[in-house]
Structure formats: structure tokens, C-alpha cells
Amino acid sequence: MEEVAFYARQTPVTVLTKVPDLPADPAALAKIVGGVLIHRDWAWKFGVKLSEERRDEANLRFVRAILTRLGSSFGPRPPEQRVAGTCRDFAVLLVALLRAAGVPARARAGFAGYFTDGFFDDHWVAEVWSEDRGWYLVDAQVAGGEPGIYGTGDLDPFDVPRDAFLVGGQAWRECRSGARDPKTVGTSAANLTGLWEVQGNVVRDLAALTGVEVLPWDNWGLIPIHYDDLPEVDRSLLDRVAAVSAAGGPRLLAQEALLLDPRLPVPPELIAPPA
């Protein structure tokens, strides 16, 4: 099926210059990714204090740059020797390795409800295709941590429940309909909540469905406009594209959704790979 086959191909962000000799099993790869990356905002949990220079590693947009920083070994390493990134980097590196092994996968931007009780935090995970199961969610960040380090309880990081992780479009729809309190969605560490926090991941998730895996703080078009300042026509536009994100595509519909307004497509400077 062409829809699934698209996600077995690398994108400019995930393309590898050299394919590592690694297993194709998603769970095994998730553990490998978790053993070579460290979330810059959770490093203290591992007893690591990062310099500003190390924290800036989270701006490595392309997987090839992450791999250059990693070097040749994918073996587990002490936390202080791991590349510092964010949840997005765990997701895109896992996606890149799965695609290299011929397994369809894609990054999803949304909100996880398993880090803070009663709250859905800004987060990225990988979505993996199986002929038997269809699309399912894998959290490589959680998979790579010691049991309990993220406070996620009995969460299975290799099969994250759909009600535990909301893609951007689903979070938007629930908040807009009143099914979920917008004050319980956002970035808890920064005390940022509400639909303005949600609308960014609606657009970023839609972009990822079309093969453009941006950084979690990339802002363009409608994203930086505060929800309170959006006219109703723009809120309705986000309602339409959120439905595509919530449904996970299909890809061609996601591409069409990005063309509904010139403020939705990802700017070229966030797509072009380095020379």
C-alpha cells in the first residue's frame, strides 16, 4: 500500500549517510535509541549537569548531524556521554533507524499524559506500522530510562495507549469541544497551558505526517499567533486541519490540508538539509 510505503522512505530530516547494522525490531531499536540520547531537561534525573553548549545539541535538526555527534558506536553509553536532545530527537532517530530497516514509521507531535498526574505535556513519540496491528505508538525516551525514572508508572513504552498520548489534532479537538480542559494541556515545567500551546503541535504534527519533522520550537505562520487573537475563521481552519492530524492522515489529505492556507506549510529554510 502506497500510504504505508511512503513512511518506509527517509525524509530530508531522517536520511542516513550510512546505514548502521542494527536489529529491525522496534522495541530493540527503541532501547538502543534510549541508550545513546539523553533529554536535556531530564539530564539531572541521571545525575548529569549539562553545559549550555551541550544543551544546544537539541538544535541538531537532521539525523545525520545527530549521528555525527554520536560517532560510530550505537552501544549503550553512560548518560554523560549521550547526545543531549529532546523527546523529538528520540522520536526522529528511532523513525530513521526503523525506516533504514524497512519498517514504516513516522514521528508524531502531541501531548503525553503519563509524566504529570492530570496533565498532558508537550511530547513527541514514534508511530510504527505493523501488518498485524496497524499503527501503534512507541516512546523511545521512556524506553531508554531506568524503571520509574520518568514517573510513568506501568506504562508500556513499546505500545503507548491512545488515551495516554494525544496527537496535536486530537488534543485540539478535545479542548475545542470542551471534552478536555485546555488548562490541563501544554508544558507543565514552564507553566504554559491552553489552546495556544496546543495549536503549534496541530501544525507540527500535520507537517510530520507529510514528511517534514521540525524542531519542537519551530514557529511559523499561524503557530505564534495567540489563540485569543485568532479570528474565528482561523480557528475553524485549525479545526479542519486538526481533524486530519487526529486521524493520522492519510498523507495526501495531510498535504492538501497544509495547502489550505499559505501560513500552514513549513518554510523552506526549515526543510533544506545542510550542504
Backbone bond lengths (Angstrom), bond angles and torsions (degrees), N, CA, C in turn:
res aa  C-N    CA-C-N  psi(-1)  N-CA   C-N-CA  omega(-1)  CA-C   N-CA-C  phi
1 M - - - 1.456 - - 1.526 110.05 -
2 E 1.342 116.31 127.66 1.460 120.68 -174.70 1.528 111.95 -60.47
3 E 1.329 116.87 -37.08 1.465 120.76 -179.21 1.521 110.63 -57.16
4 V 1.318 117.77 -45.91 1.464 121.78 -179.61 1.524 110.44 -75.20
5 A 1.324 116.82 -39.48 1.467 120.89 -177.84 1.525 111.07 -60.21
6 F 1.324 117.54 -33.22 1.466 120.50 178.69 1.517 110.99 -56.00
7 Y 1.331 116.74 -39.86 1.462 121.12 -175.98 1.526 113.37 -82.72
8 A 1.326 116.52 1.84 1.468 119.96 171.24 1.521 110.45 -93.70
9 R 1.339 116.73 -5.03 1.458 121.37 179.37 1.521 110.20 -99.22
10 Q 1.313 115.53 145.63 1.461 119.99 179.58 1.525 110.42 -73.00
11 T 1.326 114.54 152.52 1.459 122.22 173.70 1.531 108.12 -105.92
12 P 1.336 118.41 171.95 1.470 118.62 176.62 1.523 113.65 -55.28
13 V 1.332 117.49 -29.93 1.464 120.69 179.68 1.527 111.19 -76.62
14 T 1.330 118.02 -40.07 1.469 120.47 -171.93 1.519 114.60 -96.34
15 V 1.335 118.57 -7.21 1.461 120.29 -175.55 1.530 111.19 -58.28
16 L 1.312 115.87 140.12 1.460 122.47 -178.62 1.524 109.68 -107.84
17 T 1.317 116.89 137.73 1.460 119.96 175.65 1.528 110.75 -79.11
18 K 1.328 115.74 -26.46 1.462 121.34 177.50 1.528 107.67 -141.89
19 V 1.325 116.00 128.95 1.452 120.33 -178.17 1.532 109.83 -86.21
20 P 1.321 118.11 117.14 1.469 120.29 -179.33 1.526 111.25 -72.07
21 D 1.305 115.56 153.22 1.460 121.71 178.03 1.527 108.24 -86.66
22 L 1.319 115.51 91.61 1.454 121.96 -175.71 1.523 109.50 -132.41
23 P 1.332 117.74 161.44 1.470 119.85 178.13 1.523 110.86 -66.86
24 A 1.327 116.29 158.56 1.465 121.13 179.45 1.521 112.29 -93.64
25 D 1.320 117.17 -7.67 1.462 120.73 -178.02 1.526 110.72 -67.28
26 P 1.339 118.69 123.95 1.470 120.82 -177.66 1.522 114.03 -56.83
27 A 1.339 117.73 -41.20 1.464 120.07 -179.19 1.522 110.92 -65.27
28 A 1.326 116.79 -42.31 1.462 120.36 179.28 1.525 110.62 -64.32
29 L 1.338 116.56 -42.03 1.457 119.82 179.40 1.525 111.55 -66.98
30 A 1.320 117.20 -37.13 1.462 120.28 178.29 1.529 110.58 -61.39
31 K 1.320 117.09 -40.91 1.461 120.70 177.82 1.522 111.13 -65.57
32 I 1.342 116.13 -38.55 1.467 120.20 178.76 1.524 110.07 -63.58
33 V 1.330 116.17 -46.35 1.465 120.48 179.04 1.526 110.05 -60.91
34 G 1.317 116.47 -42.92 1.461 120.31 179.36 1.513 113.48 -64.75
35 G 1.324 116.37 -19.57 1.457 120.37 -179.50 1.511 114.66 -91.60
36 V 1.359 117.22 -5.75 1.467 119.51 -178.95 1.529 112.48 -119.46
37 L 1.333 117.24 -9.27 1.464 121.68 177.43 1.524 110.05 -116.99
38 I 1.317 115.43 156.16 1.450 121.27 173.49 1.521 107.56 -138.16
39 H 1.339 116.73 134.91 1.460 119.99 179.07 1.520 108.61 -73.25
40 R 1.317 115.77 126.86 1.461 118.38 -172.81 1.526 113.15 -63.08
41 D 1.343 117.21 -27.43 1.460 119.46 -179.32 1.528 113.26 -90.23
42 W 1.336 116.23 -6.11 1.458 120.79 177.22 1.539 111.37 -113.94
43 A 1.324 116.81 5.91 1.465 120.29 -175.77 1.528 111.44 -57.91
44 W 1.320 116.42 -34.83 1.465 119.84 -179.18 1.523 112.01 -60.51
45 K 1.338 115.94 -28.37 1.459 119.84 177.78 1.525 111.38 -63.65
46 F 1.325 115.77 -25.29 1.461 121.93 -179.90 1.526 111.42 -98.75
47 G 1.323 116.75 8.69 1.459 120.84 -179.46 1.509 113.56 76.28
48 V 1.340 117.35 23.45 1.468 121.55 -176.95 1.521 109.68 -113.46
49 K 1.331 116.45 131.35 1.456 121.87 173.63 1.520 107.62 -109.59
50 L 1.303 116.27 117.32 1.460 121.48 -175.06 1.528 111.28 -93.14
51 S 1.325 115.94 139.80 1.457 120.72 171.96 1.527 108.27 -74.64
52 E 1.324 116.71 166.65 1.462 120.23 177.10 1.523 110.89 -61.87
53 E 1.309 116.25 -35.12 1.465 119.68 177.72 1.525 111.02 -63.05
54 R 1.334 116.32 -42.28 1.464 119.82 178.19 1.517 110.93 -68.23
55 R 1.311 117.73 -39.05 1.465 120.39 179.11 1.528 111.06 -62.61
56 D 1.311 116.29 -29.49 1.459 120.43 -178.79 1.530 112.43 -70.59
57 E 1.330 117.22 -10.47 1.463 119.36 175.66 1.529 111.44 -60.62
58 A 1.325 117.15 -20.40 1.465 120.90 178.44 1.519 112.45 -66.96
59 N 1.341 117.59 -10.06 1.459 121.06 177.07 1.523 112.59 -90.79
60 L 1.331 117.03 7.07 1.464 120.20 175.25 1.533 107.60 -71.16
61 R 1.301 115.95 102.63 1.459 121.56 -171.83 1.523 112.52 -74.37
62 F 1.329 116.75 -37.41 1.458 121.63 -171.83 1.531 111.40 -104.76
63 V 1.328 115.48 142.23 1.457 120.49 -178.34 1.527 110.92 -59.55
64 R 1.318 117.28 -36.17 1.466 118.51 179.98 1.529 111.33 -60.38
65 A 1.334 116.81 -33.27 1.463 119.77 177.68 1.526 110.69 -71.44
66 I 1.332 116.92 -37.34 1.461 120.53 176.21 1.524 109.88 -62.94
67 L 1.330 116.26 -42.85 1.465 120.28 -179.37 1.522 111.30 -67.11
68 T 1.322 117.06 -35.94 1.469 120.00 176.19 1.519 110.04 -61.49
69 R 1.319 116.68 -40.92 1.460 120.23 179.01 1.527 111.24 -69.61
70 L 1.332 116.64 -31.82 1.461 120.60 179.54 1.517 112.11 -71.03
71 G 1.318 116.24 -34.79 1.467 119.18 -173.39 1.512 110.42 87.86
72 S 1.311 117.31 -160.16 1.465 121.46 -170.84 1.524 114.25 -87.07
73 S 1.318 118.01 -15.38 1.459 120.11 -173.49 1.518 112.62 -99.26
74 F 1.347 115.31 134.27 1.454 121.26 172.80 1.526 111.03 -105.83
75 G 1.322 115.73 12.25 1.452 118.89 178.01 1.519 111.00 -71.09
76 P 1.347 117.49 155.32 1.462 120.34 179.37 1.517 111.12 -58.92
77 R 1.298 116.21 144.11 1.463 120.98 -177.83 1.519 109.50 -136.80
78 P 1.337 117.72 158.67 1.462 119.91 178.18 1.528 110.12 -58.22
79 P 1.321 117.84 148.96 1.469 120.60 -177.41 1.524 114.12 -51.35
80 E 1.344 116.80 -38.07 1.461 118.85 -176.79 1.529 112.71 -69.62
81 Q 1.335 117.55 -14.92 1.460 121.03 179.40 1.532 112.80 -100.60
82 R 1.309 117.39 4.11 1.455 120.78 179.11 1.530 110.53 -84.28
83 V 1.311 116.20 155.48 1.460 121.02 176.10 1.522 108.65 -73.29
84 A 1.321 116.21 131.86 1.463 121.14 -178.83 1.531 109.56 -84.86
85 G 1.317 115.69 131.45 1.457 119.81 180.00 1.507 110.54 -152.31
86 T 1.317 115.72 -152.92 1.453 122.33 176.25 1.524 108.31 -129.08
87 C 1.324 115.61 -179.19 1.458 120.36 178.40 1.529 111.50 -56.08
88 R 1.318 116.42 -34.18 1.462 120.63 178.56 1.517 111.33 -59.76
89 D 1.330 118.25 -38.24 1.461 121.19 -178.09 1.524 111.72 -69.95
90 F 1.335 117.00 -37.63 1.464 119.72 173.82 1.520 109.58 -59.26
91 A 1.330 115.87 -43.04 1.466 120.41 -177.31 1.522 111.63 -67.19
92 V 1.334 117.68 -49.48 1.470 118.53 -174.23 1.522 111.86 -71.74
93 L 1.341 118.13 -32.43 1.461 118.81 176.78 1.521 110.28 -67.46
94 L 1.320 117.38 -42.54 1.464 119.64 176.57 1.526 110.58 -61.98
95 V 1.312 117.30 -43.92 1.461 121.12 178.61 1.524 110.75 -59.51
96 A 1.323 117.37 -43.83 1.463 121.12 -179.80 1.525 111.63 -61.80
97 L 1.325 116.84 -43.56 1.466 120.44 -178.70 1.531 110.83 -69.38
98 L 1.324 117.09 -36.97 1.463 119.95 177.57 1.522 110.45 -65.84
99 R 1.322 117.18 -44.38 1.463 120.24 178.40 1.519 111.05 -62.21
100 A 1.322 116.82 -38.13 1.465 120.62 177.92 1.522 111.03 -62.63
101 A 1.328 116.35 -28.59 1.466 121.16 178.92 1.526 111.73 -90.04
102 G 1.335 117.53 2.96 1.450 120.96 178.58 1.515 114.53 86.34
103 V 1.337 117.06 11.58 1.465 121.43 -179.48 1.531 108.85 -97.99
104 P 1.326 119.18 121.72 1.470 120.69 177.70 1.527 110.97 -62.03
105 A 1.314 115.89 133.44 1.466 120.59 -179.09 1.521 108.61 -157.46
106 R 1.330 115.54 156.50 1.457 120.38 178.27 1.523 109.49 -151.39
107 A 1.313 116.82 152.60 1.459 122.16 177.53 1.521 109.08 -85.65
108 R 1.346 116.43 143.19 1.461 121.51 177.93 1.529 109.66 -126.69
109 A 1.318 114.68 131.93 1.466 121.87 177.78 1.515 109.21 -101.27
110 G 1.322 115.99 130.55 1.461 118.48 -178.37 1.508 112.08 -172.13
111 F 1.336 115.63 -136.05 1.459 121.12 -173.68 1.530 109.95 -145.80
112 A 1.328 115.15 131.08 1.467 121.34 -178.41 1.521 110.33 -102.36
113 G 1.318 115.58 134.65 1.455 120.45 -179.19 1.509 113.56 -100.37
114 Y 1.342 117.51 18.50 1.464 119.54 -174.85 1.524 114.36 -115.50
115 F 1.328 117.76 8.99 1.460 119.70 176.76 1.530 112.31 -99.54
116 T 1.329 116.45 -36.49 1.463 122.01 -177.46 1.521 108.38 -130.49
117 D 1.318 116.90 125.45 1.465 120.55 -178.16 1.527 111.48 -55.91
118 G 1.318 115.68 128.53 1.449 120.93 176.02 1.506 115.21 74.55
119 F 1.346 116.72 12.81 1.467 119.92 -175.70 1.529 109.93 -139.81
120 F 1.335 115.73 143.14 1.463 121.52 176.30 1.526 108.95 -108.32
121 D 1.348 114.98 112.18 1.458 122.20 -174.84 1.523 112.45 -92.92
122 D 1.322 115.36 143.01 1.458 122.86 174.01 1.536 109.34 -48.54
123 H 1.336 116.29 126.04 1.462 119.32 -173.38 1.527 110.19 -161.61
124 W 1.324 116.21 157.52 1.466 123.32 174.60 1.528 108.82 -125.00
125 V 1.310 116.23 143.70 1.463 122.13 173.52 1.527 108.22 -137.90
126 A 1.325 115.45 172.93 1.465 121.11 173.81 1.520 109.07 -98.52
127 E 1.317 115.04 147.27 1.457 121.22 174.09 1.525 107.36 -117.50
128 V 1.321 116.30 125.87 1.463 122.64 -171.06 1.528 109.73 -116.12
129 W 1.317 115.64 142.40 1.467 120.46 179.98 1.520 111.10 -97.68
130 S 1.314 115.77 134.40 1.464 122.42 173.52 1.522 107.84 -130.98
131 E 1.329 116.79 136.37 1.464 120.29 178.52 1.526 110.89 -59.49
132 D 1.317 116.40 -31.93 1.463 120.47 -177.66 1.528 112.81 -82.57
133 R 1.333 116.55 -33.98 1.460 120.11 -170.54 1.519 114.36 -112.86
134 G 1.324 117.24 -13.50 1.455 119.28 -171.99 1.524 109.91 77.62
135 W 1.326 117.27 -148.70 1.455 121.73 179.90 1.533 110.67 -82.51
136 Y 1.329 116.48 133.28 1.464 121.27 174.63 1.523 109.35 -141.26
137 L 1.332 116.28 159.39 1.460 122.58 -171.17 1.530 112.57 -99.00
138 V 1.338 115.60 138.41 1.460 122.48 177.50 1.526 108.59 -129.75
139 D 1.325 116.55 129.43 1.463 122.15 179.59 1.525 108.88 -107.80
140 A 1.322 116.34 97.18 1.467 120.97 -177.56 1.521 111.99 -69.08
141 Q 1.325 117.96 -29.00 1.464 120.14 178.15 1.522 110.35 -62.15
142 V 1.322 116.13 -48.92 1.467 120.34 179.77 1.527 110.54 -68.79
143 A 1.337 116.61 -37.17 1.467 120.55 -179.26 1.521 111.85 -61.49
144 G 1.329 116.66 -29.12 1.461 120.05 -177.14 1.506 115.19 -89.68
145 G 1.335 118.04 -3.15 1.462 120.73 -178.97 1.508 111.81 -94.71
146 E 1.322 115.11 153.10 1.453 118.84 174.49 1.532 109.35 -61.99
147 P 1.339 117.46 150.25 1.464 120.19 -179.04 1.528 112.00 -51.10
148 G 1.321 116.01 127.33 1.453 121.32 176.62 1.512 116.30 87.08
149 I 1.340 117.85 -7.75 1.460 118.81 -173.26 1.519 112.19 -66.71
150 Y 1.323 117.23 -30.12 1.462 120.40 178.72 1.525 112.58 -98.53
151 G 1.309 117.24 0.82 1.453 120.29 178.82 1.510 113.58 65.70
152 T 1.337 116.38 34.73 1.462 120.26 -175.11 1.523 113.37 -95.18
153 G 1.312 117.31 8.47 1.463 120.58 176.77 1.512 112.49 62.29
154 D 1.329 116.21 -133.59 1.460 120.03 -176.27 1.528 112.13 -95.43
155 L 1.324 117.51 23.05 1.456 121.11 178.67 1.530 110.73 -58.10
156 D 1.321 116.69 134.56 1.459 121.57 173.59 1.522 107.74 -91.73
157 P 1.355 118.55 105.55 1.464 119.55 -175.90 1.519 113.57 -68.38
158 F 1.338 117.09 -12.80 1.459 120.71 179.87 1.531 112.13 -93.02
159 D 1.316 116.80 0.17 1.460 121.95 177.63 1.525 108.11 -159.19
160 V 1.329 115.67 70.76 1.464 121.12 -175.04 1.528 109.43 -71.38
161 P 1.321 118.28 126.35 1.471 120.71 179.56 1.526 111.98 -61.69
162 R 1.319 115.99 147.20 1.465 121.15 -178.36 1.523 112.13 -65.37
163 D 1.328 117.31 -26.62 1.459 118.39 178.44 1.528 112.07 -85.75
164 A 1.343 116.34 -2.79 1.461 120.57 176.73 1.526 111.70 -98.31
165 F 1.323 116.36 -21.28 1.464 121.39 175.81 1.525 108.08 -132.08
166 L 1.328 115.67 121.02 1.455 121.27 179.52 1.526 109.17 -105.72
167 V 1.331 117.72 119.42 1.461 119.04 173.68 1.526 107.72 -63.18
168 G 1.334 116.37 160.70 1.460 120.23 -173.68 1.515 113.92 -51.82
169 G 1.334 116.30 -45.32 1.458 119.74 -178.18 1.508 113.48 -64.79
170 Q 1.326 116.97 -37.05 1.474 120.18 178.90 1.523 110.72 -68.75
171 A 1.330 116.77 -41.43 1.466 119.75 177.92 1.529 110.32 -61.26
172 W 1.322 116.35 -42.29 1.465 121.05 178.91 1.528 110.95 -60.83
173 R 1.314 116.64 -47.27 1.464 120.72 -176.98 1.533 111.32 -63.96
174 E 1.325 116.12 -40.44 1.461 118.73 -179.71 1.528 111.38 -68.36
175 C 1.328 115.85 -39.27 1.465 118.85 179.19 1.527 111.12 -70.23
176 R 1.302 116.82 -40.32 1.465 120.58 -179.13 1.529 112.16 -67.32
177 S 1.322 116.10 -33.31 1.463 119.73 -177.86 1.517 113.16 -82.99
178 G 1.331 116.86 -12.01 1.456 120.58 -176.70 1.514 113.59 90.61
179 A 1.347 116.81 0.61 1.460 119.97 179.28 1.524 111.83 -71.24
180 R 1.338 116.37 -22.07 1.464 120.68 179.19 1.519 108.62 -136.68
181 D 1.319 116.65 139.25 1.458 122.20 178.93 1.535 108.76 -73.45
182 P 1.329 119.76 119.41 1.472 121.23 179.54 1.519 113.45 -57.57
183 K 1.331 117.21 -22.53 1.457 119.64 178.83 1.527 112.60 -71.38
184 T 1.332 117.18 -9.06 1.468 121.07 179.41 1.525 111.56 -102.92
185 V 1.333 117.06 14.48 1.462 121.72 -179.97 1.524 108.86 -133.39
186 G 1.336 116.66 135.70 1.461 119.76 178.01 1.510 111.76 150.32
187 T 1.324 116.55 -134.15 1.464 122.65 179.16 1.523 107.59 -125.08
188 S 1.310 116.36 101.23 1.463 119.81 -172.58 1.519 112.33 -64.66
189 A 1.338 117.49 -38.00 1.468 120.63 -176.66 1.527 111.33 -61.98
190 A 1.331 116.36 -32.73 1.466 120.61 -179.76 1.523 112.20 -98.17
191 N 1.335 116.26 1.93 1.459 121.89 -178.81 1.527 111.39 56.27
192 L 1.336 115.51 41.06 1.461 122.14 178.30 1.528 108.32 -110.80
193 T 1.307 116.64 119.16 1.455 120.67 -177.14 1.528 110.35 -136.92
194 G 1.318 115.44 170.80 1.457 120.25 173.55 1.509 113.58 105.31
195 L 1.317 115.07 176.92 1.457 121.14 -174.48 1.524 112.91 -66.38
196 W 1.318 118.08 -25.85 1.470 119.10 175.23 1.528 110.09 -62.57
197 E 1.318 117.34 -37.81 1.461 120.80 176.37 1.529 111.07 -68.06
198 V 1.302 116.81 -32.38 1.463 120.83 -176.22 1.517 111.80 -77.16
199 Q 1.341 117.78 -38.79 1.463 120.15 -171.17 1.525 112.63 -62.09
200 G 1.327 118.13 -30.09 1.459 119.86 178.11 1.513 112.14 -62.17
201 N 1.332 116.21 -42.40 1.463 118.99 -178.21 1.529 112.24 -77.64
202 V 1.318 118.15 -16.38 1.464 119.39 169.93 1.525 108.91 -62.21
203 V 1.326 116.20 -49.49 1.464 121.15 -176.54 1.527 110.91 -73.44
204 R 1.335 117.68 -40.53 1.463 119.93 -179.81 1.528 111.00 -65.33
205 D 1.332 117.28 -38.77 1.460 120.08 178.71 1.518 110.53 -67.49
206 L 1.313 117.34 -40.05 1.455 121.04 177.20 1.526 110.08 -60.96
207 A 1.337 116.51 -41.54 1.461 120.32 177.82 1.525 111.16 -62.39
208 A 1.337 116.76 -42.43 1.468 120.08 -179.87 1.521 111.24 -63.22
209 L 1.327 117.42 -34.15 1.462 120.68 178.07 1.526 111.57 -65.78
210 T 1.325 116.72 -23.41 1.462 120.13 178.86 1.523 112.29 -96.14
211 G 1.329 117.25 1.88 1.460 120.54 176.31 1.505 114.68 98.55
212 V 1.329 117.78 20.98 1.464 121.55 176.65 1.521 108.10 -123.11
213 E 1.327 116.54 100.91 1.465 122.03 -177.07 1.536 108.88 -94.73
214 V 1.316 116.88 95.93 1.459 121.57 -175.01 1.525 110.59 -81.11
215 L 1.323 115.91 176.22 1.463 120.77 172.47 1.522 109.05 -80.83
216 P 1.320 118.33 153.45 1.472 120.46 -175.25 1.515 114.10 -65.65
217 W 1.331 118.51 -16.09 1.459 120.32 178.98 1.530 111.92 -109.09
218 D 1.308 118.28 9.78 1.461 120.14 174.44 1.529 109.64 -65.51
219 N 1.320 116.20 126.06 1.462 121.81 -179.41 1.522 109.98 -123.61
220 W 1.303 116.56 132.70 1.459 120.99 176.41 1.534 108.04 -157.57
221 G 1.314 115.11 162.82 1.463 120.49 172.17 1.520 114.37 53.82
222 L 1.321 115.59 -119.43 1.461 122.06 -176.97 1.526 113.55 -77.20
223 I 1.335 117.11 -19.30 1.463 119.56 -170.98 1.526 113.17 -58.46
224 P 1.341 119.63 -49.54 1.468 118.20 -174.24 1.528 114.69 -79.53
225 I 1.335 118.40 -4.84 1.465 119.96 179.14 1.528 108.75 -78.14
226 H 1.317 116.78 122.10 1.460 119.95 -177.05 1.521 110.26 -59.96
227 Y 1.326 114.91 140.43 1.468 120.35 -179.36 1.527 111.95 -52.47
228 D 1.323 116.90 -39.84 1.457 120.31 -178.67 1.523 112.26 -63.89
229 D 1.339 116.93 -21.92 1.460 121.21 -178.50 1.525 112.67 -97.72
230 L 1.325 117.08 -1.03 1.465 120.12 179.53 1.526 110.44 -78.48
231 P 1.331 117.65 128.53 1.470 118.33 172.80 1.527 109.50 -67.64
232 E 1.312 116.64 160.47 1.456 120.13 -176.09 1.525 111.97 -60.20
233 V 1.323 117.75 -30.65 1.456 119.58 179.22 1.531 111.19 -64.19
234 D 1.334 117.06 -34.99 1.469 120.27 178.06 1.527 110.92 -75.14
235 R 1.321 117.32 -35.08 1.462 119.89 176.15 1.530 109.77 -64.69
236 S 1.320 116.48 -39.32 1.464 120.32 177.71 1.525 110.78 -66.45
237 L 1.325 116.51 -36.68 1.465 120.23 176.21 1.526 110.17 -61.10
238 L 1.324 116.66 -44.47 1.464 120.46 178.70 1.523 110.97 -66.82
239 D 1.320 117.54 -32.00 1.468 120.32 173.73 1.530 110.09 -58.73
240 R 1.326 116.34 -43.47 1.465 121.08 -177.14 1.526 111.47 -66.70
241 V 1.325 116.89 -45.99 1.463 118.57 -177.68 1.530 111.20 -75.09
242 A 1.351 116.70 -28.06 1.462 120.06 177.37 1.521 110.81 -63.95
243 A 1.319 116.85 -33.53 1.459 119.74 178.31 1.525 111.18 -62.70
244 V 1.324 117.04 -35.43 1.471 121.19 178.70 1.527 110.29 -70.78
245 S 1.330 116.27 -42.62 1.466 120.17 176.23 1.523 110.57 -60.74
246 A 1.323 116.84 -46.47 1.469 121.05 -178.14 1.515 111.80 -60.34
247 A 1.334 116.14 -35.59 1.464 120.67 -179.19 1.526 112.58 -83.85
248 G 1.336 117.30 -7.52 1.460 120.07 -178.77 1.517 112.84 71.38
249 G 1.309 117.00 33.41 1.455 120.87 179.03 1.516 111.66 110.61
250 P 1.342 116.81 -147.89 1.458 127.42 5.95 1.536 112.98 -66.44
251 R 1.324 115.48 168.19 1.459 121.10 -172.25 1.528 112.01 -56.63
252 L 1.320 117.99 -46.35 1.463 120.25 -177.62 1.521 111.01 -62.33
253 L 1.327 116.69 -35.38 1.456 119.90 177.10 1.526 110.24 -69.27
254 A 1.327 116.92 -35.73 1.468 120.68 176.09 1.525 110.53 -64.15
255 Q 1.336 116.53 -41.04 1.458 119.90 177.49 1.527 110.95 -63.27
256 E 1.328 116.04 -42.23 1.463 120.13 178.11 1.526 110.83 -64.30
257 A 1.334 116.69 -38.03 1.460 120.39 -179.57 1.524 111.18 -62.80
258 L 1.318 116.86 -38.06 1.462 120.19 179.30 1.526 111.75 -67.06
259 L 1.320 117.01 -20.96 1.461 120.63 -178.77 1.525 112.91 -92.38
260 L 1.337 116.90 2.01 1.457 119.92 179.95 1.524 112.46 -67.61
261 D 1.326 116.14 -22.11 1.457 120.24 -177.29 1.533 107.72 -152.41
262 P 1.336 119.01 137.60 1.476 120.77 -177.53 1.519 113.75 -64.57
263 R 1.336 117.61 -10.75 1.463 120.08 179.72 1.526 112.73 -89.45
264 L 1.325 118.04 -1.67 1.461 120.88 -176.69 1.530 114.74 -93.18
265 P 1.335 120.01 -42.09 1.473 118.91 -177.90 1.525 112.42 -60.30
266 V 1.323 115.95 148.98 1.462 121.54 179.14 1.530 109.13 -69.61
267 P 1.336 118.67 132.31 1.460 121.00 179.27 1.530 111.30 -60.43
268 P 1.334 117.20 146.94 1.473 120.65 -177.41 1.523 113.98 -55.14
269 E 1.330 117.33 -35.12 1.464 119.17 -177.33 1.523 112.89 -67.20
270 L 1.336 117.72 -15.65 1.456 120.63 177.00 1.533 111.43 -95.45
271 I 1.317 116.61 1.80 1.459 121.17 -177.70 1.514 111.94 -112.26
272 A 1.332 116.43 -40.41 1.467 120.97 -173.40 1.527 110.69 -61.79
273 P 1.337 118.34 125.29 1.467 120.79 177.28 1.521 110.41 -71.39
274 P 1.323 117.23 158.52 1.460 119.96 179.54 1.522 111.56 -64.93
275 A 1.298 116.56 153.19 1.473 121.06 -178.84 1.517 110.19 -67.43
